[in-house]
Amino acid sequence: SCGRLIHIPYTTTLYRIHGKNTIGFKEELTLFSRMKRWFHGISSIVSNVKKEGELAKLQAEALLCRLQTQGCATEDSVKTIEQFLGFFSAPFWKRAKYVRAFVEGDFPHRFARAILWH
């Protein structure tokens, strides 16, 4: 109350905006903008699930190679990894049938992976 104001020429607070944070004026959502946002969200999810599948496949291939080159692969481990890798090239009906064995998560997550991991 009895102090004085002075200018400090540097930032004293660190602030970072995350993806869902908004700043300032928020436009009124029209039906078109809502649909656009929804489709963008869906395409982002699809892209992420596809990438996740590609990485899971690469990781399984690397694991199989490593186990075989180090001579510590058992018949069961090789069979399980080969079944998992076969999941990616199987027709949809087969992926849908066996998705519970290879993919964790609730039904929507497993179903998305059964469709998109190929």
C-alpha positions in Angstrom: 0.0 0.0 0.0 2.9 2.3 0.6 5.3 0.8 -2.0 6.2 2.0 -5.5 5.9 0.4 -8.9 9.0 -0.4 -10.9 9.5 -2.2 -14.2 11.4 -5.5 -14.2 12.8 -6.2 -17.7 12.6 -10.0 -17.5 10.0 -12.7 -16.9 9.6 -13.8 -13.4 7.1 -16.6 -14.0 7.3 -19.6 -16.3 4.0 -20.4 -18.1 3.3 -23.1 -20.6 0.1 -23.7 -22.5 -0.9 -27.3 -23.0 -3.0 -28.6 -25.9 -6.5 -28.3 -24.3 -5.9 -24.9 -22.6 -7.5 -21.9 -24.2 -6.6 -18.3 -23.9 -8.6 -15.2 -24.7 -11.8 -14.9 -26.7 -13.5 -18.2 -27.5 -15.5 -18.3 -30.6 -19.1 -19.5 -30.6 -19.2 -23.1 -31.8 -21.3 -23.7 -34.8 -22.5 -27.1 -36.0 -19.8 -27.0 -38.7 -17.0 -26.1 -36.2 -18.1 -28.9 -33.8 -18.2 -31.4 -36.6 -14.7 -30.3 -37.8 -13.3 -30.6 -34.2 -14.9 -34.0 -33.9 -13.5 -35.3 -37.2 -10.1 -33.9 -36.3 -10.2 -35.7 -33.0 -11.1 -39.0 -34.7 -8.4 -38.7 -37.3 -5.8 -38.0 -34.6 -6.9 -41.1 -32.6 -6.7 -43.2 -35.8 -3.3 -41.9 -36.5 -2.1 -42.6 -33.0 -3.5 -46.1 -32.9 -1.8 -46.9 -36.3 1.6 -45.6 -35.0 1.2 -47.6 -31.9 0.6 -50.8 -33.9 3.6 -50.1 -36.1 5.8 -49.6 -33.0 4.4 -52.8 -31.3 5.2 -54.8 -34.5 8.7 -53.4 -34.7 9.3 -54.1 -31.0 8.1 -57.7 -31.4 10.3 -58.3 -34.4 13.3 -56.8 -32.5 12.6 -59.0 -29.5 12.3 -62.1 -31.6 15.6 -61.3 -33.4 17.4 -60.6 -30.1 16.2 -63.8 -28.4 17.2 -65.9 -31.4 20.7 -64.2 -31.9 21.5 -64.5 -28.2 20.3 -68.1 -28.1 17.9 -67.7 -25.3 14.6 -68.1 -27.3 12.4 -70.9 -26.0 9.9 -72.7 -28.2 7.0 -71.0 -26.3 8.4 -67.5 -26.5 9.1 -67.8 -30.3 5.6 -69.2 -30.8 3.9 -66.4 -28.8 5.9 -63.7 -30.6 5.2 -65.2 -34.0 1.5 -65.4 -33.2 1.5 -61.8 -32.2 3.3 -60.9 -35.5 0.8 -63.0 -37.4 -2.0 -60.9 -35.9 -0.9 -58.0 -38.1 -1.2 -59.9 -41.4 -4.4 -61.8 -40.5 -7.7 -60.9 -42.0 -10.0 -58.7 -40.0 -12.3 -61.5 -38.7 -9.2 -63.3 -37.3 -7.8 -60.1 -35.7 -11.2 -59.4 -34.1 -11.3 -62.9 -32.7 -7.9 -62.9 -31.1 -7.5 -59.2 -30.2 -8.2 -59.9 -26.5 -5.1 -62.2 -26.4 -2.7 -59.5 -27.7 -4.2 -56.1 -26.8 -5.0 -54.6 -23.4 -7.7 -52.1 -22.7 -11.4 -51.8 -22.9 -13.6 -52.8 -25.8 -13.3 -49.6 -27.9 -9.5 -49.7 -27.6 -9.3 -53.4 -28.6 -11.8 -53.0 -31.4 -9.8 -50.0 -32.8 -6.6 -52.0 -32.8 -8.3 -55.0 -34.4 -9.4 -52.7 -37.3 -6.3 -50.5 -37.6 -3.4 -52.8 -36.9 -2.6 -54.6 -40.1 
